[in-house]
Amino acid sequence: MKAPNSQRASAHTRTQAEAERRAKEIVGNLGGGEVVIHRPDGTIRDSDTVAPGNDPFPPMDTRH
């Protein structure tokens, strides 16, 4: 897992689920925002807004 504009990874995890949980924890500690989950080929698989982030499309996000 790597933060935007960073050169080093913020954490190393065994599974994608662990990475997603850790990313949401880090973003929450930084004041909220968007967590984007990528596939190994770099395409976006999913995204989620962590409170108190600003979700640009709240009515459409029914996955979480």
PDB file with one MODEL, atoms N, CA, C and O in Angstrom:
MODEL        1
ATOM      1  N   MET A   1       0.853  -1.154   0.000  1.00  0.00           N
ATOM      2  CA  MET A   1       0.000   0.000   0.000  1.00  0.00           C
ATOM      3  C   MET A   1       0.902   1.220   0.000  1.00  0.00           C
ATOM      4  O   MET A   1       1.893   1.273   0.729  1.00  0.00           O
ATOM      5  N   LYS A   2       0.553   2.200  -0.822  1.00  0.00           N
ATOM      6  CA  LYS A   2       1.384   3.383  -1.001  1.00  0.00           C
ATOM      7  C   LYS A   2       0.501   4.626  -1.051  1.00  0.00           C
ATOM      8  O   LYS A   2      -0.501   4.666  -1.764  1.00  0.00           O
ATOM      9  N   ALA A   3       0.891   5.629  -0.286  1.00  0.00           N
ATOM     10  CA  ALA A   3       0.147   6.888  -0.276  1.00  0.00           C
ATOM     11  C   ALA A   3       0.443   7.674  -1.552  1.00  0.00           C
ATOM     12  O   ALA A   3       1.511   7.510  -2.141  1.00  0.00           O
ATOM     13  N   PRO A   4      -0.485   8.522  -1.983  1.00  0.00           N
ATOM     14  CA  PRO A   4      -0.236   9.323  -3.179  1.00  0.00           C
ATOM     15  C   PRO A   4       1.002  10.201  -3.011  1.00  0.00           C
ATOM     16  O   PRO A   4       1.245  10.736  -1.929  1.00  0.00           O
ATOM     17  N   ASN A   5       1.765  10.346  -4.057  1.00  0.00           N
ATOM     18  CA  ASN A   5       2.978  11.170  -4.097  1.00  0.00           C
ATOM     19  C   ASN A   5       4.064  10.697  -3.140  1.00  0.00           C
ATOM     20  O   ASN A   5       4.936  11.486  -2.777  1.00  0.00           O
ATOM     21  N   SER A   6       4.038   9.438  -2.721  1.00  0.00           N
ATOM     22  CA  SER A   6       5.082   8.922  -1.846  1.00  0.00           C
ATOM     23  C   SER A   6       5.986   7.990  -2.633  1.00  0.00           C
ATOM     24  O   SER A   6       5.605   7.452  -3.672  1.00  0.00           O
ATOM     25  N   GLN A   7       7.193   7.811  -2.112  1.00  0.00           N
ATOM     26  CA  GLN A   7       8.154   6.946  -2.785  1.00  0.00           C
ATOM     27  C   GLN A   7       8.212   5.558  -2.166  1.00  0.00           C
ATOM     28  O   GLN A   7       8.589   4.591  -2.829  1.00  0.00           O
ATOM     29  N   ARG A   8       7.835   5.459  -0.880  1.00  0.00           N
ATOM     30  CA  ARG A   8       7.897   4.178  -0.190  1.00  0.00           C
ATOM     31  C   ARG A   8       6.500   3.704   0.201  1.00  0.00           C
ATOM     32  O   ARG A   8       5.568   4.499   0.319  1.00  0.00           O
ATOM     33  N   ALA A   9       6.377   2.420   0.394  1.00  0.00           N
ATOM     34  CA  ALA A   9       5.106   1.843   0.833  1.00  0.00           C
ATOM     35  C   ALA A   9       4.839   2.212   2.286  1.00  0.00           C
ATOM     36  O   ALA A   9       5.762   2.271   3.099  1.00  0.00           O
ATOM     37  N   SER A  10       3.572   2.461   2.608  1.00  0.00           N
ATOM     38  CA  SER A  10       3.176   2.781   3.978  1.00  0.00           C
ATOM     39  C   SER A  10       3.074   1.524   4.829  1.00  0.00           C
ATOM     40  O   SER A  10       3.288   1.576   6.041  1.00  0.00           O
ATOM     41  N   ALA A  11       2.752   0.405   4.213  1.00  0.00           N
ATOM     42  CA  ALA A  11       2.593  -0.855   4.935  1.00  0.00           C
ATOM     43  C   ALA A  11       2.686  -2.012   3.950  1.00  0.00           C
ATOM     44  O   ALA A  11       2.457  -1.848   2.752  1.00  0.00           O
ATOM     45  N   HIS A  12       3.028  -3.186   4.478  1.00  0.00           N
ATOM     46  CA  HIS A  12       3.035  -4.414   3.690  1.00  0.00           C
ATOM     47  C   HIS A  12       2.096  -5.390   4.370  1.00  0.00           C
ATOM     48  O   HIS A  12       2.188  -5.601   5.579  1.00  0.00           O
ATOM     49  N   THR A  13       1.191  -5.988   3.605  1.00  0.00           N
ATOM     50  CA  THR A  13       0.211  -6.919   4.154  1.00  0.00           C
ATOM     51  C   THR A  13       0.201  -8.194   3.327  1.00  0.00           C
ATOM     52  O   THR A  13       0.689  -8.226   2.197  1.00  0.00           O
ATOM     53  N   ARG A  14      -0.363  -9.243   3.911  1.00  0.00           N
ATOM     54  CA  ARG A  14      -0.434 -10.525   3.203  1.00  0.00           C
ATOM     55  C   ARG A  14      -1.581 -10.587   2.223  1.00  0.00           C
ATOM     56  O   ARG A  14      -1.452 -11.173   1.148  1.00  0.00           O
ATOM     57  N   THR A  15      -2.713  -9.983   2.586  1.00  0.00           N
ATOM     58  CA  THR A  15      -3.901 -10.080   1.739  1.00  0.00           C
ATOM     59  C   THR A  15      -4.404  -8.691   1.353  1.00  0.00           C
ATOM     60  O   THR A  15      -4.064  -7.689   1.983  1.00  0.00           O
ATOM     61  N   GLN A  16      -5.211  -8.658   0.318  1.00  0.00           N
ATOM     62  CA  GLN A  16      -5.792  -7.393  -0.124  1.00  0.00           C
ATOM     63  C   GLN A  16      -6.789  -6.871   0.921  1.00  0.00           C
ATOM     64  O   GLN A  16      -6.920  -5.660   1.101  1.00  0.00           O
ATOM     65  N   ALA A  17      -7.481  -7.772   1.602  1.00  0.00           N
ATOM     66  CA  ALA A  17      -8.432  -7.358   2.646  1.00  0.00           C
ATOM     67  C   ALA A  17      -7.690  -6.666   3.788  1.00  0.00           C
ATOM     68  O   ALA A  17      -8.158  -5.650   4.301  1.00  0.00           O
ATOM     69  N   GLU A  18      -6.534  -7.209   4.192  1.00  0.00           N
ATOM     70  CA  GLU A  18      -5.723  -6.562   5.230  1.00  0.00           C
ATOM     71  C   GLU A  18      -5.241  -5.194   4.763  1.00  0.00           C
ATOM     72  O   GLU A  18      -5.241  -4.235   5.535  1.00  0.00           O
ATOM     73  N   ALA A  19      -4.836  -5.106   3.512  1.00  0.00           N
ATOM     74  CA  ALA A  19      -4.363  -3.835   2.963  1.00  0.00           C
ATOM     75  C   ALA A  19      -5.478  -2.799   2.948  1.00  0.00           C
ATOM     76  O   ALA A  19      -5.244  -1.630   3.253  1.00  0.00           O
ATOM     77  N   GLU A  20      -6.692  -3.222   2.593  1.00  0.00           N
ATOM     78  CA  GLU A  20      -7.827  -2.304   2.558  1.00  0.00           C
ATOM     79  C   GLU A  20      -8.147  -1.792   3.957  1.00  0.00           C
ATOM     80  O   GLU A  20      -8.382  -0.598   4.140  1.00  0.00           O
ATOM     81  N   ARG A  21      -8.157  -2.695   4.957  1.00  0.00           N
ATOM     82  CA  ARG A  21      -8.416  -2.277   6.343  1.00  0.00           C
ATOM     83  C   ARG A  21      -7.349  -1.293   6.827  1.00  0.00           C
ATOM     84  O   ARG A  21      -7.672  -0.281   7.449  1.00  0.00           O
ATOM     85  N   ARG A  22      -6.078  -1.590   6.541  1.00  0.00           N
ATOM     86  CA  ARG A  22      -4.980  -0.723   6.982  1.00  0.00           C
ATOM     87  C   ARG A  22      -5.040   0.632   6.279  1.00  0.00           C
ATOM     88  O   ARG A  22      -4.790   1.660   6.907  1.00  0.00           O
ATOM     89  N   ALA A  23      -5.364   0.647   4.997  1.00  0.00           N
ATOM     90  CA  ALA A  23      -5.473   1.907   4.251  1.00  0.00           C
ATOM     91  C   ALA A  23      -6.585   2.776   4.824  1.00  0.00           C
ATOM     92  O   ALA A  23      -6.414   3.988   4.960  1.00  0.00           O
ATOM     93  N   LYS A  24      -7.718   2.174   5.162  1.00  0.00           N
ATOM     94  CA  LYS A  24      -8.824   2.936   5.742  1.00  0.00           C
ATOM     95  C   LYS A  24      -8.450   3.478   7.112  1.00  0.00           C
ATOM     96  O   LYS A  24      -8.856   4.583   7.474  1.00  0.00           O
ATOM     97  N   GLU A  25      -7.680   2.712   7.876  1.00  0.00           N
ATOM     98  CA  GLU A  25      -7.208   3.171   9.179  1.00  0.00           C
ATOM     99  C   GLU A  25      -6.276   4.375   9.019  1.00  0.00           C
ATOM    100  O   GLU A  25      -6.410   5.365   9.738  1.00  0.00           O
ATOM    101  N   ILE A  26      -5.343   4.290   8.085  1.00  0.00           N
ATOM    102  CA  ILE A  26      -4.388   5.381   7.849  1.00  0.00           C
ATOM    103  C   ILE A  26      -5.118   6.631   7.376  1.00  0.00           C
ATOM    104  O   ILE A  26      -4.862   7.723   7.883  1.00  0.00           O
ATOM    105  N   VAL A  27      -6.021   6.487   6.415  1.00  0.00           N
ATOM    106  CA  VAL A  27      -6.759   7.635   5.889  1.00  0.00           C
ATOM    107  C   VAL A  27      -7.629   8.252   6.982  1.00  0.00           C
ATOM    108  O   VAL A  27      -7.743   9.475   7.061  1.00  0.00           O
ATOM    109  N   GLY A  28      -8.240   7.427   7.820  1.00  0.00           N
ATOM    110  CA  GLY A  28      -9.040   7.932   8.927  1.00  0.00           C
ATOM    111  C   GLY A  28      -8.198   8.746   9.898  1.00  0.00           C
ATOM    112  O   GLY A  28      -8.643   9.786  10.383  1.00  0.00           O
ATOM    113  N   ASN A  29      -6.979   8.278  10.186  1.00  0.00           N
ATOM    114  CA  ASN A  29      -6.078   8.996  11.081  1.00  0.00           C
ATOM    115  C   ASN A  29      -5.626  10.323  10.488  1.00  0.00           C
ATOM    116  O   ASN A  29      -5.277  11.248  11.223  1.00  0.00           O
ATOM    117  N   LEU A  30      -5.632  10.420   9.169  1.00  0.00           N
ATOM    118  CA  LEU A  30      -5.216  11.659   8.496  1.00  0.00           C
ATOM    119  C   LEU A  30      -6.383  12.620   8.276  1.00  0.00           C
ATOM    120  O   LEU A  30      -6.206  13.663   7.647  1.00  0.00           O
ATOM    121  N   GLY A  31      -7.562  12.291   8.778  1.00  0.00           N
ATOM    122  CA  GLY A  31      -8.701  13.194   8.660  1.00  0.00           C
ATOM    123  C   GLY A  31      -9.711  12.797   7.614  1.00  0.00           C
ATOM    124  O   GLY A  31     -10.575  13.600   7.264  1.00  0.00           O
ATOM    125  N   GLY A  32      -9.632  11.583   7.103  1.00  0.00           N
ATOM    126  CA  GLY A  32     -10.611  11.102   6.134  1.00  0.00           C
ATOM    127  C   GLY A  32     -10.199  11.360   4.704  1.00  0.00           C
ATOM    128  O   GLY A  32      -9.244  12.087   4.431  1.00  0.00           O
ATOM    129  N   GLY A  33     -10.938  10.750   3.796  1.00  0.00           N
ATOM    130  CA  GLY A  33     -10.654  10.894   2.375  1.00  0.00           C
ATOM    131  C   GLY A  33     -11.080   9.660   1.618  1.00  0.00           C
ATOM    132  O   GLY A  33     -11.905   8.880   2.092  1.00  0.00           O
ATOM    133  N   GLU A  34     -10.519   9.488   0.449  1.00  0.00           N
ATOM    134  CA  GLU A  34     -10.899   8.402  -0.456  1.00  0.00           C
ATOM    135  C   GLU A  34      -9.824   7.316  -0.464  1.00  0.00           C
ATOM    136  O   GLU A  34      -8.636   7.610  -0.591  1.00  0.00           O
ATOM    137  N   VAL A  35     -10.252   6.058  -0.327  1.00  0.00           N
ATOM    138  CA  VAL A  35      -9.371   4.898  -0.452  1.00  0.00           C
ATOM    139  C   VAL A  35      -9.718   4.226  -1.768  1.00  0.00           C
ATOM    140  O   VAL A  35     -10.874   3.864  -1.989  1.00  0.00           O
ATOM    141  N   VAL A  36      -8.739   4.052  -2.648  1.00  0.00           N
ATOM    142  CA  VAL A  36      -8.953   3.435  -3.957  1.00  0.00           C
ATOM    143  C   VAL A  36      -8.196   2.113  -3.991  1.00  0.00           C
ATOM    144  O   VAL A  36      -6.990   2.082  -3.744  1.00  0.00           O
ATOM    145  N   ILE A  37      -8.893   1.024  -4.293  1.00  0.00           N
ATOM    146  CA  ILE A  37      -8.306  -0.308  -4.354  1.00  0.00           C
ATOM    147  C   ILE A  37      -8.055  -0.652  -5.814  1.00  0.00           C
ATOM    148  O   ILE A  37      -8.957  -0.571  -6.648  1.00  0.00           O
ATOM    149  N   HIS A  38      -6.814  -1.038  -6.114  1.00  0.00           N
ATOM    150  CA  HIS A  38      -6.412  -1.350  -7.487  1.00  0.00           C
ATOM    151  C   HIS A  38      -6.206  -2.847  -7.669  1.00  0.00           C
ATOM    152  O   HIS A  38      -5.895  -3.561  -6.716  1.00  0.00           O
ATOM    153  N   ARG A  39      -6.378  -3.304  -8.875  1.00  0.00           N
ATOM    154  CA  ARG A  39      -6.044  -4.676  -9.253  1.00  0.00           C
ATOM    155  C   ARG A  39      -4.536  -4.736  -9.519  1.00  0.00           C
ATOM    156  O   ARG A  39      -3.893  -3.693  -9.641  1.00  0.00           O
ATOM    157  N   PRO A  40      -3.966  -5.936  -9.610  1.00  0.00           N
ATOM    158  CA  PRO A  40      -2.531  -6.049  -9.895  1.00  0.00           C
ATOM    159  C   PRO A  40      -2.097  -5.361 -11.199  1.00  0.00           C
ATOM    160  O   PRO A  40      -0.949  -4.935 -11.323  1.00  0.00           O
ATOM    161  N   ASP A  41      -3.020  -5.254 -12.173  1.00  0.00           N
ATOM    162  CA  ASP A  41      -2.661  -4.599 -13.439  1.00  0.00           C
ATOM    163  C   ASP A  41      -2.791  -3.078 -13.369  1.00  0.00           C
ATOM    164  O   ASP A  41      -2.527  -2.386 -14.352  1.00  0.00           O
ATOM    165  N   GLY A  42      -3.203  -2.553 -12.197  1.00  0.00           N
ATOM    166  CA  GLY A  42      -3.276  -1.108 -12.022  1.00  0.00           C
ATOM    167  C   GLY A  42      -4.651  -0.498 -12.231  1.00  0.00           C
ATOM    168  O   GLY A  42      -4.846   0.680 -11.932  1.00  0.00           O
ATOM    169  N   THR A  43      -5.610  -1.265 -12.738  1.00  0.00           N
ATOM    170  CA  THR A  43      -6.957  -0.721 -12.921  1.00  0.00           C
ATOM    171  C   THR A  43      -7.656  -0.639 -11.561  1.00  0.00           C
ATOM    172  O   THR A  43      -7.318  -1.374 -10.633  1.00  0.00           O
ATOM    173  N   ILE A  44      -8.622   0.254 -11.459  1.00  0.00           N
ATOM    174  CA  ILE A  44      -9.330   0.455 -10.200  1.00  0.00           C
ATOM    175  C   ILE A  44     -10.391  -0.626 -10.019  1.00  0.00           C
ATOM    176  O   ILE A  44     -11.212  -0.859 -10.906  1.00  0.00           O
ATOM    177  N   ARG A  45     -10.365  -1.281  -8.864  1.00  0.00           N
ATOM    178  CA  ARG A  45     -11.333  -2.329  -8.534  1.00  0.00           C
ATOM    179  C   ARG A  45     -12.488  -1.769  -7.721  1.00  0.00           C
ATOM    180  O   ARG A  45     -13.641  -2.141  -7.942  1.00  0.00           O
ATOM    181  N   ASP A  46     -12.188  -0.870  -6.774  1.00  0.00           N
ATOM    182  CA  ASP A  46     -13.207  -0.343  -5.881  1.00  0.00           C
ATOM    183  C   ASP A  46     -12.674   0.928  -5.230  1.00  0.00           C
ATOM    184  O   ASP A  46     -11.471   1.187  -5.255  1.00  0.00           O
ATOM    185  N   SER A  47     -13.567   1.715  -4.652  1.00  0.00           N
ATOM    186  CA  SER A  47     -13.157   2.882  -3.878  1.00  0.00           C
ATOM    187  C   SER A  47     -14.160   3.084  -2.760  1.00  0.00           C
ATOM    188  O   SER A  47     -15.308   2.652  -2.854  1.00  0.00           O
ATOM    189  N   ASP A  48     -13.720   3.741  -1.706  1.00  0.00           N
ATOM    190  CA  ASP A  48     -14.590   3.975  -0.563  1.00  0.00           C
ATOM    191  C   ASP A  48     -14.151   5.256   0.123  1.00  0.00           C
ATOM    192  O   ASP A  48     -12.954   5.526   0.228  1.00  0.00           O
ATOM    193  N   THR A  49     -15.108   6.049   0.593  1.00  0.00           N
ATOM    194  CA  THR A  49     -14.816   7.278   1.310  1.00  0.00           C
ATOM    195  C   THR A  49     -14.763   6.975   2.797  1.00  0.00           C
ATOM    196  O   THR A  49     -15.667   6.351   3.351  1.00  0.00           O
ATOM    197  N   VAL A  50     -13.688   7.427   3.435  1.00  0.00           N
ATOM    198  CA  VAL A  50     -13.517   7.251   4.874  1.00  0.00           C
ATOM    199  C   VAL A  50     -13.899   8.557   5.549  1.00  0.00           C
ATOM    200  O   VAL A  50     -13.395   9.616   5.173  1.00  0.00           O
ATOM    201  N   ALA A  51     -14.785   8.500   6.543  1.00  0.00           N
ATOM    202  CA  ALA A  51     -15.255   9.698   7.246  1.00  0.00           C
ATOM    203  C   ALA A  51     -14.089  10.429   7.911  1.00  0.00           C
ATOM    204  O   ALA A  51     -13.155   9.766   8.363  1.00  0.00           O
ATOM    205  N   PRO A  52     -14.097  11.709   7.990  1.00  0.00           N
ATOM    206  CA  PRO A  52     -15.124  12.633   7.543  1.00  0.00           C
ATOM    207  C   PRO A  52     -14.874  13.148   6.141  1.00  0.00           C
ATOM    208  O   PRO A  52     -15.088  14.330   5.869  1.00  0.00           O
ATOM    209  N   GLY A  53     -14.433  12.298   5.261  1.00  0.00           N
ATOM    210  CA  GLY A  53     -14.173  12.685   3.873  1.00  0.00           C
ATOM    211  C   GLY A  53     -15.420  13.152   3.156  1.00  0.00           C
ATOM    212  O   GLY A  53     -16.536  12.955   3.637  1.00  0.00           O
ATOM    213  N   ASN A  54     -15.229  13.765   2.018  1.00  0.00           N
ATOM    214  CA  ASN A  54     -16.335  14.299   1.233  1.00  0.00           C
ATOM    215  C   ASN A  54     -16.596  13.373   0.055  1.00  0.00           C
ATOM    216  O   ASN A  54     -15.834  13.362  -0.911  1.00  0.00           O
ATOM    217  N   ASP A  55     -17.672  12.598   0.135  1.00  0.00           N
ATOM    218  CA  ASP A  55     -18.045  11.687  -0.945  1.00  0.00           C
ATOM    219  C   ASP A  55     -18.756  12.486  -2.029  1.00  0.00           C
ATOM    220  O   ASP A  55     -19.837  13.018  -1.775  1.00  0.00           O
ATOM    221  N   PRO A  56     -18.185  12.590  -3.235  1.00  0.00           N
ATOM    222  CA  PRO A  56     -18.780  13.413  -4.269  1.00  0.00           C
ATOM    223  C   PRO A  56     -20.122  12.896  -4.792  1.00  0.00           C
ATOM    224  O   PRO A  56     -20.887  13.668  -5.370  1.00  0.00           O
ATOM    225  N   PHE A  57     -20.422  11.611  -4.603  1.00  0.00           N
ATOM    226  CA  PHE A  57     -21.663  11.030  -5.081  1.00  0.00           C
ATOM    227  C   PHE A  57     -22.319  10.162  -4.008  1.00  0.00           C
ATOM    228  O   PHE A  57     -22.476   8.961  -4.230  1.00  0.00           O
ATOM    229  N   PRO A  58     -22.709  10.709  -2.856  1.00  0.00           N
ATOM    230  CA  PRO A  58     -23.218   9.878  -1.772  1.00  0.00           C
ATOM    231  C   PRO A  58     -24.449   9.046  -2.111  1.00  0.00           C
ATOM    232  O   PRO A  58     -24.508   7.903  -1.660  1.00  0.00           O
ATOM    233  N   PRO A  59     -25.445   9.526  -2.874  1.00  0.00           N
ATOM    234  CA  PRO A  59     -26.615   8.677  -3.128  1.00  0.00           C
ATOM    235  C   PRO A  59     -26.306   7.484  -4.006  1.00  0.00           C
ATOM    236  O   PRO A  59     -27.012   6.478  -3.934  1.00  0.00           O
ATOM    237  N   MET A  60     -25.274   7.559  -4.835  1.00  0.00           N
ATOM    238  CA  MET A  60     -24.967   6.494  -5.780  1.00  0.00           C
ATOM    239  C   MET A  60     -24.106   5.403  -5.150  1.00  0.00           C
ATOM    240  O   MET A  60     -24.057   4.288  -5.669  1.00  0.00           O
ATOM    241  N   ASP A  61     -23.416   5.705  -4.028  1.00  0.00           N
ATOM    242  CA  ASP A  61     -22.515   4.738  -3.407  1.00  0.00           C
ATOM    243  C   ASP A  61     -23.298   3.842  -2.455  1.00  0.00           C
ATOM    244  O   ASP A  61     -23.448   4.163  -1.276  1.00  0.00           O
ATOM    245  N   THR A  62     -23.799   2.711  -2.969  1.00  0.00           N
ATOM    246  CA  THR A  62     -24.606   1.809  -2.153  1.00  0.00           C
ATOM    247  C   THR A  62     -23.849   0.530  -1.825  1.00  0.00           C
ATOM    248  O   THR A  62     -24.436  -0.388  -1.252  1.00  0.00           O
ATOM    249  N   ARG A  63     -22.577   0.438  -2.164  1.00  0.00           N
ATOM    250  CA  ARG A  63     -21.801  -0.782  -1.927  1.00  0.00           C
ATOM    251  C   ARG A  63     -21.450  -0.949  -0.460  1.00  0.00           C
ATOM    252  O   ARG A  63     -21.333  -2.081   0.009  1.00  0.00           O
ATOM    253  N   HIS A  64     -21.279   0.133   0.277  1.00  0.00           N
ATOM    254  CA  HIS A  64     -20.779   0.042   1.664  1.00  0.00           C
ATOM    255  C   HIS A  64     -21.736   0.660   2.630  1.00  0.00           C
ATOM    256  O   HIS A  64     -21.477   0.672   3.834  1.00  0.00           O
TER     257      HIS A  64
ENDMDL
END
